[in-house]
Structure formats: C-alpha cells, structure tokens
C-alpha cells in the first residue's frame, strides 16, 4: 500500500490542454487584412493607428501587458513591426506570417513612409505583400495555423481562403500581363519598397532613397536631383515608381522623357477608407496599365 501511495505522489500530472486564445490582434494592416478575411466568430482588431509607421510606432506598456494574455498576435514579422523585437510577449502567442518565406535582403537606406519621418531599415525585406503570389502564401500559412489553434474554425477558414485565392491569383495574372511592358524600361523608385514587385516581373528596381521629400513637395532638392542625374541616361526608356502621388510641380524636376506612376505600397489604408488589399492593388494595376 505504501509503495502505491509513493508511486501516486511521484507520477507527473497529465498536461492540461492549452485553451485557445480568446481574441486575435494584428499589428500591421497587411497582416490584419488576412486575419479579417480568414477568421470568424473571434474578435479581431488592428492596434496600429492609421498614420503610424510600424517600424517606429510603439504601443503603451499597459497595452503590451494586455496582449500577453489570451491573445494571438499576428504580425508580418521580419522586423516590420519593430516594437515586437523587444516586447516581452510569450513566443507561443506570436504568429509571424513571414516565418515560412524566403525573403529578399533590405539594405539599410534612408527613406520615409508613415508619419515618422526619415529613417532606415536593414536585414530581411518584409514588404512581400507587393507580390500577390507571396501574399497568398502568407494567407495559406495563416490558414494552417487556424487549423492548428482553432480547429473548429478551419472549415470556414478554408472556404474564405478559397475565395481570397481566386482574387489574389487574378491580381497575379493581371500583373504578369504587364511584365512585357515594364521589362522594356529601366525602373526606379523613390523609396526601397518595391523589390518584391520587381521579383514578380523578374526585373531590378533601383531605389533613389529620396530623403526630406514628402507628398506635398514641389521640388526634389539639390541632393535628390543629383541622384537622379547621376543615374539618368538620355534616350533610355525609364519609369519612376512613386510611393505617393507626386505633384506636377515636382515632376518638372525630372528629365521630360521619364515616365511616372504612383504605386501604393499597401502599408496603410487610403485616407478615409478601410484597408482593402485587393481594392488598393487593383487600383495600382489600373495606374500601371495606363503607362
């Protein structure tokens, strides 16, 4: 009898099955779009303010503490949401959509997006959503995690994924149709955001990494104009991709034979609207098609 009692006292307790999170929180808009498309019946929210750059925005300490309990946190990853690299969050609660992708390198270059001003990124390039084929891979990865964490939601997630897959494949088809046109150009951009767009077309997109240039600018400035003229070669077809819609006065700073297209980097919603990746990407295609 004593031996049985000792055995009972020394046996390890059975592992208690971990309860699934009660809510899902996204920390950037490209991640949140996929969360909204695939999840159902679970509260979801994006905590990033509309005008903030996730590379420089930080939530309040009390908000981070609240994220540590009963929450699945969905991020793009690869340093895009920089505050998460130092936040004390349970690793099991964080889901990075880039974790299953082979990423391009992002060289440390000064540029600007959001309202944080000039800054630089380095390491892996997180802006994969500019290639709809890679964005679909992120969506498929998210669905697999839903199957694992919320198995009762997997059927709905799969049906939603099938709809999204059709939409993203249509975007990819339309972008593929533009490849022959853009392969004839030397392509440059104002910021280092478009490498995955280049990978979609199998072309190199050179970035000028313009500094001190905001959407209201009417002139390039001396340093930025020097960058353009060092690169420019008369008679060579070239097109400039802009991360904002430039003013006509600004375009007069460029050689007259250069073409210009605004390509929404899809980091934020259009002013006054809800973030809609498919709609915003479709508008990009419409602008690229007019060249």
Phi, psi and omega in degrees: 000317179299320180297321180294321179295319177297319179297318180296324181287332185266349179292141178285140178293152177293142177298132177278129181297126182291132179285142179293155179300152181271345179210162180236127181240132175256153184239010172202161187288320177299323177291318184294326179301316179293321178300313180297323182289327188257334182270155173211152175063013176233129180301130178230146178206156173249123185271355180282122175298150190300325187262004185267148174271120182299342177286342184232350180279144177229129174290164177291150180306321180292330177288323177296318180299322180293329179290345186282352183233132173054034184226134168263123184254117183255124181232164169290314180091193180059029178083001181297314174265084195300326184298336182288343180289340181241354182287143179276083181240142177298128183300328181290345182266353186252129179239114179261121183289340180274358189293343181250014184246149170272118190257155172280163178271142177246112182284146181292103180226144181283132176199187184214136166203157192074202181247018185273353181086192183292140179195179180223152174240157175209164180101218179286142178278116185272353192279047187292336185295348176288350171250107184302333179293321178284326176297324176296321177298322176297318179297318179294322176296318178297320178299319179299324179288327175296318177302322183284316188270322182234068185303331180289346180260359190294324182295315177296318179301318181295318179294322177292321178297320180299320178294313180297320179302317178300317181293316181290324177293326176293319175299317179298319179298317180293322177291321177300325180293339179271352186300316183297325179292311186280344176290345179273354183252153162276123187251132177231167180215160180283333182224161183273064184243351197246021182298322181285335171293319176297321179295329178296323180263358183059042177231158176266132177248112181278135179254135175280343181052050181303137176247155178055041181228113181249169184301340179267004184294142178251356180211150180289326189090158187297311184296317180293322179294326176298320178300317181296313186289331175293328181274325189295139175227117184302137178087353179266118181302128183216150180223139181253125175264128183250140177276357173216166180277108187284151176287152179301324179298324180293320183293340178290347177284349184259158173305141188295340182271358176282139177261158186222138178220131173278123178238104178305121180287357173064029177274336186219163174288157171296143183309129177080003181233164174279146179299127180220097185304310185297316180295313182294324178291322177299320177294324174301314181298320178299318179290319179294330182286341183277353182298000000 
